[in-house]
């Protein structure tokens, strides 16, 4: 025998747990947070960084050379460098588009570039998030966009980190493009600033590990929050909607 919820008209068996599931489902709300250009940039950027890290590792630690046959038959390192440079251009163009979208997109698109350090509330919430990630808080808070700790981490690792990698990367690329190239005209000042080319190579390599550390933490935190927090995480960067798991306003 079934009954009909007089409030909504859903049909379910008496005493069935589905009745509570339906009532709970009605309370779940979703907010459109990340627009399509932001989501596309996120995934394209992630792929470009992955390619850059893998090829960058081999550029810093080249695979063994092949001593037999014609040199034209062994262009492995050339392909590695080409993949690195192609991914670098994709990342750079994407980052410039992302900066543009910070001006024309919704206010969530600007969180990557603007940190409200002048607000006391920001630091209070940031400290709360630190305690939450250290398992010192029993219940997390709700955030429509990035929480303060995530916002600060994104700014340090992505906004500043990618800027550093783009500038130093094109400075090194300018050596091959030679004097007078647009890369040399825009980034030729970087190598003298650091001292010499090898110094820029070393800092660029360290910057790669800076990004790798962020990627590991970012993936862990996203999955952890998807399970333990009160709102969606991973699916939000796919659909653009932040879905909340309860209707508690606190």
N, C-alpha and C positions, 0 to 999 in steps of 0.2 A: 504494500500500500504506500502511496506517495502523498505528499502534501505540497501545497503551494505557499511560498512565502508571501503573505499579504502585502508586504511593503514593496516587493520587487517583482514577484511573479515567478521566481525561479522554482524549479521542481526538484525535490530531493527527498530521499526516504527519511521517515521520522527517526530521530536519534542518530542519523548519519553525521559523521564529522564534517562532511562536505558543506553542511549548512553553515558551520562556523568559518570554513574556508571561504565561502562566498561572501560572508559578511566582512571577513578580513580583507578580501580582495577589493571590496568597495572602498576601503580606507586608503589603499595604496595610491599615491599620487606621483605624477611624473612631471618634470620641468625640463623644457628644451634648453639645453645649456650650450653645447658645442655645435656650432654651425658646420655645414659640409666642408668648406675650405679648411677649417681648423682640423677636422678629423682626417681629411685627405693628407694634409701636411704632416700630421702626427705619424701616420703609417708610412708615408713615403720617406720621411725623415728617419724613421726607425730603420727602414731597409737600407737607406744610404749610409747611415752610421755603421750598420753591421758590415756592409761591404768595405767601408773605409777602415774599420778596425782589423778585419781579416787581411786585407791587402797591405795595410800599413804595417802589420806585424811582419809580413814577408818582405816588405821593402827594407825594414830595419834588420831583419834576419833572413837574408836571401836564401832560397833553396839551392842545393848543390848544382853547379854548372855542369853541362854535358860537354864532354871533350871529343866526341866523335861526330862525324857528319858535317854538313854545311851549317854555318851559323844561322842562315835564313830558315832552317828547319827547326830551330830551337828558339822560339820567340816567347817562351813561358814568362820570363821576367817582364818582357814588353807588354804582354797581356795583363799582367798583374798591375803594372804602372798605369796602363790605359784604364782598367777598371777603377783604380784609385782616383785618377783624375776625373773620369766621367762621373763617379759618385760625388766627388767634391763639387763639381759644377752643379749637379742636381741639388745637393744640400745647400749650396750658396744661393742659388736662384729661389729655392723653396723658402729659405730663411728671409730673403728680401720680400717675397710675397707675404710671408707671415707677418712681417713688420707692417706692411701696407694694410693687412687685414686688421691689425690692432687698431687702426684709425677708423676703418669703415665698418667693422663688425660690431657685435654686441659687447657689453662691458666685460663679459667673461673672456673675450679675446685679448683684453689688455692685461689680464692678470700675469701673463708671462713676462711683462716688461715693467710693470709698475708695482712696487712693493710699498705699502703704506706704513713705513717705519715710523712716521710721525704720530701714529695713533697708538695710544696706550692699550686699547682693546686688542690690537693686532698682536702685541707681545704677550698679553695675558692668554689669548687663545693659542698662540704658538707654544707657550710653556705647557698648556693643557695637553696639546697634541704630543709633545715630547713624552709626557707621562703616560699617555695612552699607548704610544708605541713601545714603551718600556714595561707595559702591563701593570702600571701603577694606578690606572683608572679603571673602574668597573664597567663604565658605559661610555661609548663614544658620542660625540656631538654630530649634529647634522650640518652639512654644508652643501650648498647648491653648486658652487664652483670648487676651486681648490681650497683645501684647508690651509691655514697660514703657514704651517711647516712645509707642506708640499709646494706652496707658492714660492717660499724662500728657496727651497731646494731646486725647483725648476729654474728660477732666476740665476742661481749660482752655477748650476751645471749646464743648463741649456743656453740661456741668454748670454751669459758671460763666457761659458765654456765654448760654445760654438763660435762666438765672435773671435775668441783667441785662436781657435783652430783654423778658422777661415783666413785670418790675417797672417798667421805664421805659415800656413800652407801655401798661400799664394806668393808669399815672400820667397819660399823655397822653389816654387814653380817658376818664378821670375828668372832664376838662374839659368834654367833651360830655355826659357823664352827669350833670354838675352836682353841686353841694354836697349832701351827705347821702346820695348813692348809695353802694352798697357798695364800688364802685371808689374813690370819694373817701375813704371811711373807712379802707380798707386801704392805699391808695397815695397819698393826698393829701399825705403828708409828703415825697414824692420831689422835687417841683418846687421847693419852698423849699430843699431840701438842695442842689440843683444851682444855684440862683440864680433862674432864671426858666424859663418854658415853652420858649423858643427854645433854651436850653442843653440841655434834656432832649431836644428834637427832634434837635439836632446829635449828641449822644451816642448816641441811639437809631439814627440814620442810620449813624454810625461802627460801631456794633455789628452792623449788617447786613453791612457789608463784612468785619468780623471773621468772621462766619459764612460768607460767600461764599468767602473765602480758605481757610477750613477745608474747605468742600465740594470745592473744586478739588483741594486736596492729598489729601483723603480718597479721592476717586475715583481719582486717579493712583496712590496707594500701594496701594489695594486691587487694582487691575488688575496693577500691577507685582509685587506679592507673589504673586498667583495664578499668574503666569508664572515668577517667579524663585525663590520660596521653596519650602520642602519640605512645605507643607501648603496645603489649599484656603483660599480667602478669600471670594470673592463667593458661591459656592454655599453656604458655611456659613451665611450670613445668609438663605438661602432654605430649606435643609433643616434647619438647626440642627446638622448634624454636621460636625466638623472631620476631614477626611480627610488622612492623611499619605501622602507619596509614596515613602517608603523606610522600612526597618526599622533604620536606623542610630540608635542611642540618643543619639548626641552631637549 
